């Protein structure tokens, strides 16, 4: 019953945290299947990872735009959103280029993919922690 009365931002934060969890799980499955030399399965999980990442990033972009253009915006939240966008822009572009390359059916998952994807997952884990402890925390208060 209490969930009905939660603010839109609190609901978004819950949704986005769940999406973060799912992205980490899918990323771990990509790595596990690659290590087992099950590249078709790894590619399948990679496609799911890409779909969910795109959905998550699009949702954030839309909601952050809405928040930044709101008449009753909070200055501290605005600062955090702008910092998030500024610090994540290049990473997001490079991530999407990398994933777009390897999600293609004709592109094999090779050692370069595996090494880079593991690094991406490490960066993603740090980024998620930063997002959730700063921006998401702030949003959950409103």
Buried (B, 14 or more C-beta within 10 A) or exposed (E): EEEEEEEEBBEBBBEBBEBBEBBBBBBEBBBEBBEEEEBEBBBBBBBBBBEBBEEBBEBBEEBBEEBEEEEEBBEEBBEBBEEBBEEBEEEBEEBBEBBEEBBEEEEEBEEEBBEBBBEBBEEBBEBBEBBBEEBBEBBBEB
